[in-house]
């Protein structure tokens, strides 16, 4: 049997068994999306699942503070008032994820 990867010139690397930290960033993301999103919904179809994952990805990449950036946002929005003003709740993934901010 001819291995497709060998034909294309790709060399496969055998990983040691039970090695969770080989790709810690991917493992952390998979754990986050499962715990915060996928474990809490019952997808009705592929479109529903895709919409939930897209909404979670927007939150994960843009709306949450990143520890590697001193808890700053990757793409901060316009500067908002820090004192006074009404507090507004932004819901994502059908209300599973909520973020709060002061209205301008």
Secondary structure by P-SEA (a helix, b strand, c coil): cccccccccbbbbbbccccccccaaaaaaaaaaaaacccccccccaaaaaaaaaaaaaaacccccccccccccccccccccccccbbbbbbcccccbbbbbbcc
